[in-house]
Amino acid sequence: MVAGLGVALSGCGTTPAKEFGGRWKPVNHFTDQPQELPLHAAYVYQASPMDRTLKTMLERWAADSGYRLDYRLQSDYTLHQQVAQVSATDLQQAAAAVAQAYAAQGVMVRVDGNALIAEPALAAG
């Protein structure tokens, strides 16, 4: 019993934890004001290098947004630098930017109801 008491009391005789100096900041602290943390970030319509072509990019956009792709073009087109600049959270704005990027090729991209439509510019209307 005396030995057990001696072991228990020896724990009280250890050196205290070291005080760390320097330029450190506590990690767990509260801010002065609340900050909003969105639970669902808005989808951003933009080209991905993995898309490689206009049709593949539009297929991904439509699938990710619950839209149907209506691709009425006779050809597919590679993505180019102007398309890489498209970045919008609204599908209609993104479609308009893509249409502008492919205007020289006679391509129109638009949203109608729940369809994302790619068609020749002359057929748009």
trRosetta pair geometry for C-beta under 8 A, 3 or more apart (Angstrom, degrees):
i j d omega theta_ij theta_ji phi_ij phi_ji
1 4 5.7 -49 -148 33 33 112
1 5 6.5 33 152 -18 64 104
2 5 5.7 -53 -149 36 33 112
2 6 6.4 37 150 -23 64 105
3 6 5.6 -53 -150 34 32 115
3 7 6.6 33 152 -19 65 103
4 7 5.8 -52 -149 34 33 110
4 8 6.4 32 153 -18 65 107
5 8 5.7 -54 -147 38 32 112
5 9 6.2 25 157 -14 66 110
6 9 6.0 -59 -144 41 27 105
6 10 6.4 36 154 -32 63 104
7 10 5.7 -50 -149 23 30 115
7 11 7.6 39 152 -25 57 94
8 11 6.3 -49 -172 16 36 112
9 12 5.6 -47 -166 26 52 114
9 13 7.2 47 144 -20 70 104
10 13 5.6 -57 -157 32 45 114
10 14 8.0 68 148 -45 64 81
11 14 6.4 -26 -167 -12 43 111
20 24 6.5 12 119 21 119 148
26 29 5.3 99 98 -45 110 112
31 34 7.3 136 80 -95 116 23
31 35 6.3 32 61 -17 164 107
38 41 5.9 110 102 -83 127 54
42 89 4.3 12 143 -145 132 129
43 64 6.3 155 -151 141 143 119
43 65 6.7 -172 93 -86 163 88
43 89 6.6 128 74 -145 54 71
44 87 5.9 -5 -179 -163 112 81
44 88 7.2 145 -156 71 65 24
44 89 5.8 -45 -99 -85 59 70
45 61 5.6 45 -131 -126 103 119
45 86 6.8 -52 117 142 88 108
45 87 7.3 164 78 -144 57 30
45 88 5.1 -19 54 65 104 79
45 89 7.2 165 7 -101 84 17
45 90 7.7 -74 12 71 126 29
45 91 6.1 124 -55 -105 149 55
45 93 7.9 154 51 79 132 83
45 94 3.5 -27 100 -96 144 162
46 84 8.0 42 -177 -159 92 41
46 86 5.8 173 -122 98 59 76
46 87 4.7 12 -87 -101 116 71
46 88 7.8 149 -63 20 73 54
46 94 7.8 -111 -63 -129 42 123
47 51 5.7 -110 -160 39 76 142
47 57 5.5 -32 -119 -122 77 141
47 79 5.2 139 -157 -155 143 145
47 83 4.9 77 -46 137 148 97
47 84 5.3 -85 60 -98 130 49
47 86 6.2 86 -16 52 93 105
48 51 4.8 113 61 -19 78 97
48 57 7.2 166 30 -112 76 90
48 60 7.4 -54 23 94 123 169
49 52 7.4 40 171 -65 47 64
51 56 4.6 164 -166 103 71 107
51 57 3.9 48 -170 -74 148 82
51 60 6.3 -101 -102 7 106 140
51 79 6.1 74 92 -36 110 143
52 56 6.0 31 55 46 79 149
52 78 6.7 -55 168 -137 66 76
52 79 6.4 -160 179 9 16 107
53 56 4.7 91 60 10 85 104
53 57 6.9 -151 94 -6 43 88
53 76 4.7 16 180 162 136 120
53 77 6.4 138 -159 75 81 37
53 78 5.9 -62 -104 -103 67 40
53 79 6.6 -150 -108 -27 14 81
54 57 5.9 -61 -151 37 29 110
54 58 6.2 21 158 -13 67 110
54 76 6.0 -175 49 -167 90 71
54 77 4.4 33 -7 58 127 90
54 78 7.6 18 -22 52 82 4
54 79 6.6 151 -64 -75 59 70
54 83 7.6 -124 -96 -112 82 158
54 98 7.4 128 -142 -174 101 121
54 102 6.9 45 -107 -75 147 150
54 107 7.4 -49 -172 -172 166 163
54 118 7.0 138 143 -141 116 155
55 58 5.9 -59 -145 41 30 107
55 59 6.2 36 154 -24 65 106
55 71 5.7 47 -127 -131 101 152
55 73 7.7 -135 -75 57 105 121
55 76 4.6 -67 -4 -122 121 109
55 77 8.0 124 -18 30 80 62
55 118 7.3 -138 -98 57 69 161
56 59 5.6 -50 -146 33 30 115
56 60 6.6 30 154 -18 62 104
56 76 7.9 56 -14 -161 81 133
57 60 5.9 -57 -154 35 31 110
57 61 6.4 30 151 -18 66 106
57 79 6.4 96 -37 -79 140 123
57 83 7.5 158 28 171 178 134
57 98 8.0 -178 108 -119 132 141
58 61 5.5 -50 -143 37 36 113
58 62 6.2 35 157 -19 67 106
58 69 5.5 118 134 -129 99 127
58 71 6.8 133 93 -86 139 107
58 98 7.8 139 -78 158 101 168
58 109 7.0 -137 -101 -135 130 127
58 116 5.9 -171 -171 127 99 130
58 118 5.8 -47 -116 -38 175 132
59 62 5.9 -57 -147 38 27 109
59 63 6.2 23 157 -15 64 110
59 69 5.4 -70 -100 -14 56 165
59 71 8.0 -26 -66 -46 87 133
60 63 5.9 -58 -143 40 28 108
60 64 6.0 24 161 -17 65 112
61 64 6.0 -61 -144 40 24 108
61 65 6.2 1 164 -1 62 119
61 67 7.4 -13 124 49 78 124
61 69 8.0 105 70 -82 84 111
61 91 6.9 134 169 -129 116 101
61 94 7.1 -163 -141 116 146 145
61 116 6.4 137 101 -120 110 173
62 65 6.3 -76 -145 48 23 98
62 67 4.3 -99 -144 82 74 93
62 68 6.3 14 -175 170 127 5
62 69 4.0 -136 -11 -52 167 91
62 116 4.6 -132 -86 29 103 131
63 69 7.9 -32 -37 -21 73 113
65 91 5.9 76 -143 -76 170 137
65 116 7.8 91 63 -43 131 129
66 114 7.4 -60 125 -160 82 110
67 91 7.0 133 -32 -158 151 164
67 111 7.4 -75 -134 -133 150 100
67 114 5.5 -166 -128 175 68 65
67 115 6.3 136 -178 -120 97 17
67 116 4.8 80 129 -20 140 99
68 114 6.0 62 10 121 93 88
68 115 4.9 -37 71 -107 92 74
68 116 7.2 -177 82 23 39 72
69 115 7.5 127 -114 -162 13 72
69 116 5.2 -29 -106 70 63 100
69 118 7.4 1 -170 5 93 103
70 115 4.9 18 -8 -176 118 123
70 116 7.0 170 24 79 72 45
70 117 4.6 -17 70 -107 108 76
70 118 7.4 176 90 27 59 61
70 119 7.7 -8 115 -53 97 102
71 118 5.0 2 -124 55 65 110
72 117 6.8 8 1 -169 113 89
72 118 6.4 -176 33 90 70 58
72 119 4.0 11 64 -104 125 85
72 120 7.1 -92 111 -1 104 72
72 123 6.9 -105 120 90 142 154
73 76 7.3 125 99 -79 124 42
73 107 6.5 -1 -95 -119 138 98
73 118 5.5 -47 -16 128 113 102
73 119 6.5 -164 -57 -120 72 25
73 120 6.7 132 -107 -54 72 67
77 102 6.3 128 73 -122 166 126
77 105 6.1 62 -98 157 148 174
77 107 6.9 -86 -7 -49 149 156
79 83 4.8 -115 -158 79 86 143
79 84 6.9 101 155 -55 112 79
80 83 5.6 97 55 12 57 103
80 84 7.4 -105 116 -11 34 94
80 101 7.2 176 63 174 100 113
81 84 5.4 -52 -152 27 37 117
81 85 7.2 38 152 -23 64 99
82 85 5.9 -51 -163 24 38 113
82 86 7.9 53 142 -34 61 90
82 100 7.9 -122 158 108 130 85
82 101 4.1 172 113 -131 117 102
83 86 5.7 -31 -166 1 49 117
83 98 6.3 44 -122 -120 95 78
83 101 4.9 125 -69 157 73 163
83 102 7.8 34 -71 -45 112 92
85 97 7.9 -130 96 176 85 127
86 94 5.8 90 174 -146 119 78
86 97 4.5 146 -116 116 104 134
86 98 6.0 14 -89 -64 161 76
86 101 7.0 -77 -48 -31 118 144
88 91 7.8 162 105 -78 114 16
88 93 4.1 -156 -166 99 152 113
88 94 4.1 -157 56 -64 121 81
88 97 6.5 163 -21 2 133 139
89 93 7.9 26 54 52 47 131
90 93 4.2 72 77 11 105 110
90 94 6.7 179 88 -11 53 85
91 94 5.5 -56 -145 40 34 112
91 95 6.1 37 155 -22 68 105
91 111 5.5 95 117 -75 108 145
91 116 6.8 -99 176 -94 126 112
92 95 5.7 -51 -144 36 30 112
92 96 6.4 32 155 -19 63 105
92 110 7.7 18 -137 -158 75 62
92 111 4.8 -93 -90 27 76 132
93 96 5.8 -53 -148 35 31 112
93 97 6.5 31 153 -18 64 106
94 97 5.7 -55 -150 36 32 112
94 98 6.4 30 153 -17 66 106
95 98 5.8 -55 -147 38 32 109
95 99 6.3 36 152 -22 65 105
95 109 4.5 -141 -164 126 81 96
95 110 5.4 120 147 -112 135 24
95 111 5.3 177 3 -30 160 88
95 116 6.6 -153 -93 -146 127 93
96 99 5.6 -51 -146 35 31 114
96 100 6.5 33 153 -19 63 104
96 109 7.7 -141 -64 84 21 88
96 110 7.6 51 -74 -104 65 69
97 100 5.7 -52 -151 35 32 112
97 101 6.5 34 150 -21 63 106
98 101 5.4 -53 -148 35 35 115
98 102 6.4 6 160 4 68 109
98 109 4.6 -16 92 49 112 152
99 102 6.4 -73 -145 52 27 90
99 103 6.5 60 151 -67 64 82
99 107 6.7 -145 -133 111 58 77
99 108 5.3 24 -135 -146 115 47
99 109 4.4 -147 -64 39 85 78
99 110 6.8 34 -63 -56 142 72
99 121 7.9 121 -164 -100 100 97
100 103 5.6 -14 -149 -28 34 117
102 105 4.8 -50 -174 44 82 113
102 106 7.9 -58 145 53 86 28
102 107 3.7 -26 129 59 126 124
102 109 7.2 77 44 -15 127 109
103 106 7.6 44 -178 -73 37 23
103 107 7.2 -104 -78 54 24 68
103 121 7.0 72 -141 -86 62 147
106 120 5.7 -5 144 -154 104 79
106 121 4.7 -121 -167 14 60 110
106 122 7.1 -10 -167 -14 110 89
107 118 6.6 -11 -170 -168 102 93
107 119 7.9 142 -156 78 58 28
107 120 7.2 -66 -105 -117 42 36
107 121 6.4 18 48 -45 7 91
108 117 7.9 -3 110 113 90 94
108 118 7.3 161 85 -153 51 45
108 119 5.4 -26 65 70 99 75
108 120 6.8 29 15 121 99 20
108 121 4.4 128 -41 -102 103 58
108 123 7.4 -154 38 63 131 76
108 124 4.0 -79 127 -54 171 138
109 116 7.3 2 -172 177 92 87
109 117 7.1 168 -151 89 46 54
109 118 5.0 -10 -102 -102 82 77
110 116 7.9 177 93 -156 33 51
110 117 5.4 -16 65 62 78 100
110 119 8.0 -40 25 27 99 102
110 124 6.5 114 -7 -138 138 118
111 115 7.2 158 -156 85 54 51
111 116 5.8 -27 -102 -104 74 62
111 117 7.3 161 -100 16 21 83
112 115 5.3 -17 68 65 81 101
112 117 5.7 12 14 -8 109 130
119 123 4.8 -96 153 79 122 121
119 124 5.9 151 82 -68 114 76
120 123 4.7 82 66 6 88 106
120 124 7.6 -141 96 -23 48 80
121 124 5.7 -38 -157 6 40 118
